[in-house]
Amino acid sequence: MPTDKQPAWMRGRGILSARQIEALAAAGHIDAPPFAEGQVQPASLDLRLGSRAWRMRASFLPGLGVPVMDRVRQLSLHEIDLSVGAVLETGCVYVAELMEGLALPEAISAAANPKSSTGRIDVFTRVIADGAQAFDTVAAGYRGPLFAEVSPKTFPILARAGSRLSQIRFRNSFVALNDEDHQALHERETLVTSGAPVFYRGVAVSIDLEGIGSDGLIGYRAKRHTGLIDVDKPGAQDARDFWEPIHWVPRVGSRREIILDPGEFYILASKEAVRVPPDYAAEMTPFDPLVGEFRVHYAGFFDPGFGAAEAGGAGSRAVLEVRSHDVPFILEDGQLVARLVYEAMAERPATLYGAGMSSNYQAQGLKLSKHFRAPV
């Protein structure tokens, strides 16, 4: 049983709260400069780029027992100084050191994901630890530096030391719900608000092609050969320069569907309005890799309070970042494309997502990233 004599990060079972993350750092288990304002989220920590990055020949995993820097020295093309800012080009792979390193207790592991705003501008980023055999995973007891692989897919970006592209969650035990648990939690808390939910290794999420507003807006398709996006400047870009709106045009006998062109990047929305109760966090994962050759949702973390009434929400749509691979693919209205897996928090966060903190996507509908100052 947990006791008051235990460290804060060992009290309760599940994902660590903001308070527990700060206690972990205070005890020296997170090696980093002082946290920036808003860096500690209700159930995660934003990770900051360091002052050095490298243009790489290819993506890589270091492998068991191999430091990341050994592979960087073998595979890098040139070093980039991020202390003054640098342009990261599309189609290129970069590895950047992160300001945050770890000296985790044996009972604490971690998992990373892109931040929501990173995924919505189609920047593919993954965290790498020394000796890693998988991206975005940090084993319990890990001691060492962290790095980020960064690959802009559609828009070139301007990044610098301190830019936050990734986030990391810490857990003292894995307390994911099974389908029976998800159903019971939904009956108590209403996790999704559209129709009868489907429980299959989580809560199923479907695509919305009904359209929003009188003009039937169903999504956005990214333009090619655009200008630069500064990742640290919210509202600096006119959305019309970067996005083409997609509208549903009804035709006699036509079905509500969209054809995804291979290699193009789309922003769409879920049919369901999602809620994350205060004592839980969630992660979005692919529904099933066998349902089609497309990828949905680069950024998978949903914080406690997302869409919840306790945090001023009434259910929020999940924004879906969608890309088809290899062949054109048809998505139909209501097609299942992803699933939300809920996991218990070790303790309820003192501040929820959307309540008394900067939360860009609370009560969202079909919303572009924070970098754009107006919808199209």
Sine and cosine of phi, psi and omega as CSV:
sin_phi,cos_phi,sin_psi,cos_psi,sin_omega,cos_omega
0.00,0.00,0.64,-0.77,0.06,-1.00
-0.90,0.44,0.57,-0.82,0.06,-1.00
-0.74,-0.67,0.25,-0.97,0.01,-1.00
-0.92,0.39,-0.30,0.95,0.03,-1.00
-0.98,0.20,-0.28,0.96,0.03,-1.00
-0.96,0.28,0.48,-0.88,0.12,-0.99
-0.85,0.53,0.45,-0.89,-0.07,-1.00
-0.84,0.54,-0.57,0.82,-0.08,-1.00
-0.97,0.24,-0.10,1.00,0.05,-1.00
-0.97,-0.23,0.01,1.00,0.01,-1.00
-1.00,0.07,0.78,-0.62,-0.10,-1.00
0.99,0.16,0.10,-0.99,-0.01,-1.00
-0.77,-0.64,0.80,-0.60,0.04,-1.00
0.69,-0.72,-0.50,-0.87,-0.04,-1.00
-0.98,0.21,0.70,-0.72,-0.04,-1.00
-0.96,0.27,0.62,-0.79,0.05,-1.00
-0.99,0.14,0.10,-0.99,0.04,-1.00
-0.84,0.54,-0.69,0.73,0.01,-1.00
-0.87,0.49,-0.66,0.75,-0.01,-1.00
-0.94,0.34,-0.57,0.82,0.07,-1.00
-0.90,0.44,-0.68,0.73,0.02,-1.00
-0.90,0.44,-0.60,0.80,0.05,-1.00
-0.92,0.38,-0.59,0.81,0.05,-1.00
-0.88,0.47,-0.68,0.73,0.03,-1.00
-0.92,0.38,-0.67,0.74,-0.02,-1.00
-0.89,0.47,-0.48,0.88,0.01,-1.00
-1.00,0.07,0.04,1.00,0.07,-1.00
1.00,0.02,0.19,0.98,-0.02,-1.00
-1.00,0.06,-0.21,0.98,0.16,-0.99
-0.86,-0.52,0.91,-0.41,-0.06,-1.00
-1.00,-0.08,0.96,-0.29,-0.10,-0.99
-0.31,-0.95,0.38,-0.92,0.21,-0.98
-0.87,0.50,0.24,-0.97,0.03,-1.00
-0.77,0.64,0.65,-0.76,-0.02,-1.00
-0.89,0.45,0.59,-0.81,0.08,-1.00
-0.99,0.16,0.32,-0.95,0.03,-1.00
-0.85,0.52,0.76,-0.65,0.04,-1.00
0.98,0.21,0.07,1.00,-0.04,-1.00
-0.95,0.30,-0.56,0.83,0.03,-1.00
-1.00,0.01,0.90,-0.44,0.00,-1.00
-1.00,-0.09,0.14,-0.99,-0.06,-1.00
-0.81,0.59,-0.54,0.84,-0.04,-1.00
-0.66,-0.75,0.34,0.94,-0.04,-1.00
-0.34,-0.94,0.17,-0.99,0.05,-1.00
-0.82,-0.57,0.80,-0.61,0.12,-0.99
-0.94,0.35,0.63,-0.78,0.03,-1.00
-0.97,-0.24,0.66,-0.75,-0.09,-1.00
-0.96,-0.29,0.68,-0.73,0.11,-0.99
-0.90,0.44,0.60,-0.80,0.08,-1.00
-1.00,0.06,-0.31,-0.95,-0.13,-0.99
-1.00,0.00,-0.14,0.99,-0.03,-1.00
-0.81,-0.58,0.62,-0.79,0.14,-0.99
-0.64,-0.77,0.26,-0.97,-0.02,-1.00
-0.69,-0.73,0.71,-0.71,0.16,-0.99
-0.98,0.21,0.82,-0.58,-0.14,-0.99
-0.96,-0.29,0.46,-0.89,0.12,-0.99
-0.92,0.38,-0.56,0.83,-0.08,-1.00
-0.30,-0.95,0.31,-0.95,0.17,-0.99
-0.93,0.38,0.42,-0.91,-0.02,-1.00
-0.36,-0.93,0.32,-0.95,0.29,-0.96
-0.89,-0.45,0.68,-0.74,-0.09,-1.00
-0.92,0.40,-0.58,0.81,-0.04,-1.00
1.00,-0.02,0.34,-0.94,-0.11,-0.99
-0.81,0.58,0.83,-0.56,0.08,-1.00
0.99,0.17,0.02,1.00,-0.07,-1.00
-0.97,-0.25,0.82,-0.57,0.08,-1.00
-0.92,0.39,0.57,-0.82,0.02,-1.00
-0.85,0.53,-0.65,0.76,-0.06,-1.00
-0.90,0.44,-0.46,0.89,0.08,-1.00
-0.88,0.48,-0.68,0.73,0.00,-1.00
-0.96,0.28,-0.56,0.83,0.06,-1.00
-0.88,0.48,-0.71,0.70,0.00,-1.00
-0.89,0.45,-0.53,0.85,-0.02,-1.00
-0.98,0.17,-0.54,0.84,-0.20,-0.98
-0.92,-0.40,-0.15,0.99,-0.08,-1.00
-0.97,0.23,0.50,-0.87,0.06,-1.00
-1.00,-0.10,-0.64,0.77,0.08,-1.00
-0.27,-0.96,0.33,-0.94,0.00,-1.00
-1.00,-0.06,0.54,-0.84,-0.03,-1.00
-0.84,-0.55,0.72,-0.69,0.02,-1.00
-1.00,0.01,0.95,-0.31,0.02,-1.00
-1.00,0.05,-0.13,0.99,-0.03,-1.00
-0.91,0.42,-0.42,0.91,0.03,-1.00
-0.95,-0.32,0.05,1.00,-0.03,-1.00
1.00,0.02,0.54,-0.84,-0.02,-1.00
-0.46,-0.89,0.50,-0.87,0.06,-1.00
-1.00,0.07,0.79,-0.62,0.09,-1.00
-0.96,-0.26,0.88,-0.48,-0.16,-0.99
-1.00,0.08,0.41,-0.91,0.05,-1.00
-0.93,0.36,0.51,-0.86,0.04,-1.00
0.98,0.20,0.07,1.00,-0.01,-1.00
-0.93,-0.37,0.43,-0.90,0.05,-1.00
-0.94,-0.35,0.78,-0.62,0.03,-1.00
-0.83,-0.56,0.50,-0.87,0.18,-0.98
-0.84,-0.54,0.78,-0.62,-0.02,-1.00
-0.86,-0.52,0.64,-0.77,0.15,-0.99
-0.95,0.32,0.49,-0.87,0.05,-1.00
-0.96,-0.28,0.49,-0.87,0.02,-1.00
-0.92,0.39,-0.48,0.88,-0.08,-1.00
-1.00,-0.03,0.81,-0.59,0.20,-0.98
-0.91,-0.42,0.17,-0.98,-0.10,-0.99
-0.77,-0.64,0.54,-0.84,0.20,-0.98
-0.68,-0.73,0.95,0.32,-0.20,-0.98
-0.96,0.29,0.59,-0.81,0.19,-0.98
-0.89,0.46,0.34,-0.94,-0.05,-1.00
-0.89,0.45,-0.35,0.94,-0.05,-1.00
-1.00,-0.08,-0.04,1.00,-0.10,-1.00
-0.92,-0.39,0.80,-0.59,0.13,-0.99
-0.89,-0.46,0.09,-1.00,-0.06,-1.00
-0.54,-0.84,0.38,-0.92,0.06,-1.00
-0.61,-0.79,0.58,-0.81,-0.08,-1.00
-0.87,-0.49,0.26,-0.97,0.03,-1.00
-0.36,-0.93,0.39,-0.92,0.15,-0.99
-0.90,0.43,0.50,-0.86,0.17,-0.99
-0.93,0.36,0.40,-0.92,-0.05,-1.00
-0.82,0.57,-0.70,0.71,-0.04,-1.00
-0.92,0.40,-0.47,0.88,0.04,-1.00
-0.93,0.36,-0.74,0.68,0.01,-1.00
-0.89,0.45,-0.57,0.82,-0.08,-1.00
-0.96,0.26,-0.20,0.98,0.15,-0.99
-0.95,-0.31,0.30,0.95,0.13,-0.99
0.87,0.49,0.67,0.74,0.13,-0.99
-0.98,-0.22,0.90,-0.44,-0.04,-1.00
-1.00,0.05,0.89,-0.45,-0.04,-1.00
-0.69,-0.72,0.65,-0.76,0.00,-1.00
-0.64,-0.77,0.57,-0.82,-0.02,-1.00
-1.00,-0.04,0.65,-0.76,-0.01,-1.00
-0.81,-0.59,0.73,-0.68,0.09,-1.00
-0.94,-0.35,0.38,-0.93,0.09,-1.00
-0.82,0.57,0.69,-0.72,0.04,-1.00
0.96,0.29,0.16,0.99,-0.09,-1.00
-0.94,0.35,0.63,-0.77,0.13,-0.99
-0.93,-0.37,0.09,1.00,0.07,-1.00
-0.47,-0.88,0.53,-0.85,0.06,-1.00
-0.97,0.25,0.42,-0.91,0.17,-0.98
0.88,0.47,0.30,0.95,0.04,-1.00
-0.79,-0.61,0.68,-0.73,0.03,-1.00
-0.78,-0.62,0.87,-0.50,-0.08,-1.00
-0.94,0.35,0.48,-0.88,0.09,-1.00
-0.82,0.57,0.67,-0.74,0.02,-1.00
0.99,0.16,0.08,1.00,-0.04,-1.00
-0.89,0.46,0.68,-0.73,0.08,-1.00
-0.77,-0.63,0.90,-0.43,0.00,-1.00
0.35,-0.94,-0.06,-1.00,-0.03,-1.00
-0.98,0.18,0.22,-0.98,0.12,-0.99
-0.84,-0.55,0.52,-0.86,0.03,-1.00
-0.73,-0.68,0.39,-0.92,0.07,-1.00
-0.87,-0.50,0.79,-0.61,0.22,-0.97
-1.00,0.08,0.77,-0.64,-0.06,-1.00
-0.78,-0.62,0.79,-0.61,0.00,-1.00
-0.61,-0.79,0.99,-0.14,0.08,-1.00
-0.91,0.42,0.76,-0.65,-0.08,-1.00
-0.99,-0.16,-0.56,0.83,-0.09,-1.00
-0.85,-0.52,-0.73,0.68,-0.06,-1.00
-0.93,-0.38,0.70,-0.72,0.18,-0.98
-0.93,0.38,0.55,-0.83,-0.05,-1.00
-0.81,-0.59,0.43,-0.90,0.16,-0.99
-0.95,-0.30,0.87,-0.49,0.00,-1.00
-0.79,-0.62,0.27,-0.96,-0.06,-1.00
-0.44,-0.90,0.18,-0.98,0.11,-0.99
-0.83,0.56,0.78,-0.63,-0.04,-1.00
0.98,-0.18,-0.26,0.96,0.05,-1.00
-0.89,0.46,0.62,-0.78,-0.06,-1.00
-0.92,-0.39,0.96,-0.29,-0.01,-1.00
-0.94,-0.33,-0.39,0.92,-0.08,-1.00
-0.81,-0.58,0.27,-0.96,0.07,-1.00
-0.66,-0.75,0.41,-0.91,-0.06,-1.00
-0.73,-0.68,0.64,-0.77,0.08,-1.00
-0.93,-0.37,0.57,-0.82,0.05,-1.00
-0.91,-0.42,0.57,-0.82,0.04,-1.00
-0.61,-0.79,0.56,-0.83,0.06,-1.00
-0.99,-0.17,-0.11,0.99,0.16,-0.99
-0.20,-0.98,0.38,-0.93,-0.06,-1.00
-0.99,-0.12,0.92,-0.38,-0.08,-1.00
-0.84,-0.54,0.81,0.58,0.06,-1.00
-0.96,0.27,0.51,-0.86,-0.02,-1.00
-1.00,0.06,0.54,-0.84,0.18,-0.98
-1.00,0.00,-0.02,-1.00,-0.10,-0.99
-0.90,0.43,-0.59,0.80,0.04,-1.00
-0.91,0.41,-0.64,0.77,0.05,-1.00
-0.90,0.43,-0.67,0.74,0.03,-1.00
-0.87,0.49,-0.69,0.72,-0.02,-1.00
-0.90,0.43,-0.67,0.74,0.01,-1.00
-0.90,0.43,-0.67,0.75,0.03,-1.00
-0.91,0.42,-0.64,0.77,0.03,-1.00
-0.88,0.47,-0.64,0.77,0.00,-1.00
-0.91,0.41,-0.48,0.87,0.03,-1.00
-1.00,0.07,-0.61,0.79,-0.24,-0.97
-0.87,-0.50,-0.17,0.99,-0.07,-1.00
0.83,0.56,0.99,0.11,-0.06,-1.00
-0.96,0.27,-0.61,0.79,0.05,-1.00
-0.73,-0.69,0.51,-0.86,-0.21,-0.98
-0.92,-0.39,0.13,0.99,-0.06,-1.00
-0.92,-0.40,0.94,-0.35,0.11,-0.99
0.92,0.40,-0.29,-0.96,0.02,-1.00
-1.00,0.08,0.87,-0.49,-0.06,-1.00
-0.93,0.36,0.47,-0.88,0.08,-1.00
-0.96,-0.29,0.80,-0.60,0.00,-1.00
-0.95,-0.32,0.93,-0.36,0.00,-1.00
-0.53,-0.85,0.99,-0.14,-0.11,-0.99
0.80,0.60,0.61,0.79,-0.06,-1.00
0.71,-0.71,-0.28,-0.96,0.03,-1.00
-0.97,-0.25,0.87,-0.49,-0.08,-1.00
-0.93,0.37,0.60,-0.80,0.02,-1.00
-0.84,-0.54,0.71,-0.71,-0.06,-1.00
-0.89,-0.46,0.22,-0.98,-0.07,-1.00
-1.00,0.02,0.61,-0.80,0.02,-1.00
-0.96,-0.30,0.91,-0.41,0.08,-1.00
-0.88,-0.48,0.35,0.94,0.04,-1.00
-0.95,0.32,-0.51,0.86,-0.02,-1.00
0.99,-0.14,0.50,-0.87,-0.02,-1.00
-0.90,-0.44,0.78,-0.63,0.04,-1.00
0.98,0.20,-0.02,-1.00,-0.08,-1.00
-0.94,0.34,-0.37,0.93,-0.04,-1.00
-1.00,-0.04,0.04,1.00,0.09,-1.00
0.92,0.40,0.61,0.80,0.03,-1.00
-0.91,0.41,0.82,-0.57,0.02,-1.00
-0.91,-0.42,-0.20,0.98,0.00,-1.00
0.18,-0.98,-0.18,-0.98,0.01,-1.00
-0.70,-0.71,0.57,-0.82,0.13,-0.99
-0.90,-0.44,0.74,-0.67,-0.04,-1.00
-0.94,0.35,0.64,-0.77,0.10,-0.99
-0.99,0.13,0.40,-0.92,0.07,-1.00
-0.99,-0.17,0.36,-0.93,0.10,-0.99
0.85,0.53,0.78,0.63,-0.02,-1.00
-0.99,-0.11,-0.06,-1.00,0.12,-0.99
-0.98,0.20,-0.22,-0.98,-0.12,-0.99
-1.00,-0.06,0.58,-0.81,0.12,-0.99
-0.93,-0.37,0.87,-0.49,0.13,-0.99
-0.99,0.14,0.90,-0.43,-0.13,-0.99
-0.93,0.37,-0.24,0.97,-0.03,-1.00
-0.97,-0.24,0.21,0.98,-0.04,-1.00
-0.84,-0.55,1.00,-0.01,0.05,-1.00
-0.89,0.46,0.61,-0.79,0.10,-0.99
0.93,0.37,0.28,0.96,-0.09,-1.00
-1.00,0.07,-0.25,0.97,-0.11,-0.99
-0.89,-0.46,0.57,-0.82,0.12,-0.99
-0.99,0.13,0.84,-0.54,-0.08,-1.00
-0.84,0.54,-0.49,0.87,-0.05,-1.00
-0.91,0.42,-0.37,0.93,0.01,-1.00
-0.98,0.18,-0.21,0.98,-0.13,-0.99
-0.83,-0.56,-0.32,0.95,-0.16,-0.99
-0.74,-0.68,0.61,-0.79,0.13,-0.99
-0.95,-0.30,0.87,-0.49,0.00,-1.00
-0.94,0.35,0.54,-0.84,0.04,-1.00
-0.89,-0.45,0.83,-0.56,-0.02,-1.00
-0.91,-0.42,0.56,-0.83,0.12,-0.99
-0.98,0.19,0.83,-0.55,0.02,-1.00
-0.92,-0.39,0.96,-0.27,-0.06,-1.00
-0.92,0.38,0.68,-0.73,0.08,-1.00
-0.73,-0.69,0.48,-0.87,-0.05,-1.00
-0.86,0.50,0.82,-0.58,0.05,-1.00
0.97,0.24,0.04,1.00,-0.05,-1.00
-0.99,0.11,0.44,-0.90,0.03,-1.00
-0.99,-0.16,0.45,-0.89,0.05,-1.00
-0.98,0.20,0.99,-0.16,-0.05,-1.00
-0.47,-0.89,0.28,-0.96,0.06,-1.00
-0.69,-0.72,0.67,-0.74,0.07,-1.00
-0.99,-0.12,0.88,-0.48,0.03,-1.00
-0.99,0.11,0.84,-0.55,0.07,-1.00
-0.98,0.17,0.68,-0.74,-0.04,-1.00
-0.84,0.54,0.73,-0.68,0.07,-1.00
0.99,0.12,-0.17,0.99,0.02,-1.00
-1.00,0.09,0.42,-0.91,-0.07,-1.00
-0.92,-0.40,0.76,-0.66,-0.08,-1.00
-0.81,-0.59,0.56,-0.83,0.20,-0.98
-0.94,-0.34,0.88,-0.47,0.03,-1.00
-0.79,-0.61,0.01,-1.00,-0.04,-1.00
-0.75,-0.66,0.41,-0.91,0.06,-1.00
-0.97,0.22,0.48,-0.88,0.11,-0.99
-0.94,0.33,-0.54,0.84,-0.04,-1.00
-0.99,0.13,0.59,-0.80,0.26,-0.96
-1.00,-0.01,0.78,-0.63,-0.17,-0.99
-0.98,-0.21,0.59,-0.81,0.11,-0.99
-0.75,-0.66,0.67,-0.74,0.09,-1.00
-0.88,-0.48,0.94,-0.35,-0.02,-1.00
-0.88,0.47,0.36,-0.93,-0.10,-0.99
-0.88,0.47,-0.43,0.90,-0.05,-1.00
-1.00,-0.08,0.21,0.98,-0.05,-1.00
-0.69,-0.73,0.36,-0.93,0.22,-0.98
-0.81,-0.59,0.26,-0.97,-0.03,-1.00
-0.66,-0.75,0.35,-0.94,0.08,-1.00
-0.68,-0.73,0.71,-0.71,0.04,-1.00
-1.00,-0.04,0.74,-0.67,0.01,-1.00
-0.75,-0.66,0.30,-0.95,0.03,-1.00
-0.85,0.53,0.60,-0.80,-0.01,-1.00
-0.91,0.41,-0.79,0.61,0.01,-1.00
-0.25,-0.97,0.83,-0.55,-0.02,-1.00
-0.90,0.44,-0.19,0.98,-0.02,-1.00
-1.00,0.02,-0.11,0.99,-0.07,-1.00
-1.00,0.09,-0.12,0.99,0.05,-1.00
0.34,-0.94,0.31,-0.95,-0.04,-1.00
-1.00,-0.02,0.94,0.35,0.06,-1.00
-0.53,-0.84,0.37,-0.93,0.01,-1.00
-0.91,-0.42,0.64,-0.77,0.00,-1.00
-0.80,-0.61,0.76,-0.65,0.22,-0.97
0.93,0.38,1.00,-0.04,0.09,-1.00
-0.92,0.38,-0.64,0.77,-0.10,-0.99
-0.99,-0.16,0.90,-0.43,-0.22,-0.97
-0.95,-0.31,-0.08,1.00,-0.10,-1.00
-1.00,0.04,0.74,-0.68,0.12,-0.99
-0.86,-0.51,0.85,-0.52,-0.09,-1.00
-0.99,0.15,0.36,-0.93,0.12,-0.99
-0.82,0.57,0.74,-0.67,-0.01,-1.00
1.00,-0.10,-0.15,0.99,0.02,-1.00
-0.87,0.49,0.87,-0.50,0.02,-1.00
0.95,0.32,0.07,1.00,-0.11,-0.99
-1.00,-0.01,0.53,-0.85,-0.01,-1.00
-0.88,0.48,-0.55,0.83,-0.01,-1.00
-0.89,0.46,-0.37,0.93,-0.03,-1.00
-0.93,-0.38,0.33,0.94,0.07,-1.00
1.00,0.07,0.18,0.98,0.03,-1.00
-0.96,-0.28,0.24,-0.97,0.07,-1.00
-0.71,-0.70,0.67,0.74,-0.11,-0.99
1.00,-0.05,0.76,-0.65,0.01,-1.00
-0.81,-0.58,0.67,-0.74,0.08,-1.00
-0.90,0.44,0.54,-0.84,0.18,-0.98
-1.00,0.05,0.85,-0.53,0.07,-1.00
-0.99,0.15,0.75,-0.66,-0.14,-0.99
-0.93,-0.36,0.83,-0.56,0.06,-1.00
-0.99,-0.11,0.91,-0.41,-0.24,-0.97
-0.84,-0.54,0.69,-0.72,0.07,-1.00
-0.60,-0.80,0.75,-0.67,0.06,-1.00
-1.00,-0.02,0.62,-0.79,0.01,-1.00
-0.96,-0.28,0.72,-0.70,0.24,-0.97
0.95,0.30,-0.75,0.66,-0.11,-0.99
-0.74,-0.67,0.42,-0.91,0.14,-0.99
-0.87,0.50,0.59,-0.81,-0.06,-1.00
-0.67,-0.74,0.69,-0.73,-0.01,-1.00
-0.99,-0.11,0.82,-0.58,0.17,-0.98
-0.96,-0.26,0.73,-0.68,0.03,-1.00
-0.96,-0.27,0.46,-0.89,0.05,-1.00
-0.82,0.57,0.77,-0.63,0.02,-1.00
1.00,0.07,0.00,1.00,0.00,-1.00
-0.93,0.36,0.70,-0.71,0.01,-1.00
-0.96,0.28,0.79,-0.62,-0.10,-0.99
-0.78,-0.63,-0.31,0.95,-0.05,-1.00
-0.39,-0.92,0.10,-1.00,0.05,-1.00
-0.62,-0.78,0.55,-0.84,0.07,-1.00
-0.98,-0.20,0.84,-0.54,0.05,-1.00
-0.96,-0.28,0.86,-0.50,-0.03,-1.00
-1.00,-0.07,0.53,-0.84,-0.01,-1.00
-0.63,-0.78,0.61,-0.80,-0.04,-1.00
-0.94,0.35,0.58,-0.81,0.17,-0.98
-0.99,0.14,0.52,-0.86,0.11,-0.99
-0.92,0.39,-0.50,0.87,0.12,-0.99
-0.41,-0.91,0.38,-0.92,0.04,-1.00
-0.94,0.33,0.78,-0.63,0.03,-1.00
-0.89,0.45,0.54,-0.84,0.03,-1.00
-0.92,0.40,-0.56,0.83,0.04,-1.00
-0.84,-0.55,0.78,-0.62,-0.03,-1.00
-1.00,-0.04,0.29,-0.96,0.08,-1.00
-0.86,0.51,0.80,-0.60,0.04,-1.00
1.00,0.02,-0.10,0.99,-0.03,-1.00
-0.91,-0.41,0.97,-0.26,0.08,-1.00
0.94,0.34,0.38,0.92,0.05,-1.00
-0.53,-0.85,0.23,-0.97,0.00,-1.00
-0.96,0.27,0.93,-0.37,-0.04,-1.00
-0.73,-0.68,0.96,-0.26,-0.15,-0.99
-0.96,0.29,-0.36,0.93,-0.21,-0.98
-0.83,-0.56,0.30,0.95,0.09,-1.00
-0.93,0.37,0.65,-0.76,0.00,-1.00
0.84,0.54,0.53,0.85,-0.05,-1.00
-0.97,0.23,0.40,-0.92,0.22,-0.97
-0.94,-0.34,-0.90,-0.44,0.10,-1.00
-1.00,-0.07,0.99,-0.15,-0.19,-0.98
-0.80,-0.60,0.75,-0.66,0.10,-1.00
-0.97,0.25,0.09,-1.00,-0.03,-1.00
-0.92,0.38,0.24,-0.97,-0.07,-1.00
-0.91,0.41,-0.20,0.98,-0.04,-1.00
-0.95,0.31,-0.26,0.97,-0.10,-1.00
-0.96,-0.29,0.73,-0.68,-0.16,-0.99
-1.00,0.06,-0.21,0.98,-0.02,-1.00
-0.40,-0.92,0.59,-0.81,0.11,-0.99
-0.95,0.31,0.30,-0.95,0.03,-1.00
-0.98,-0.18,0.00,0.00,0.00,0.00
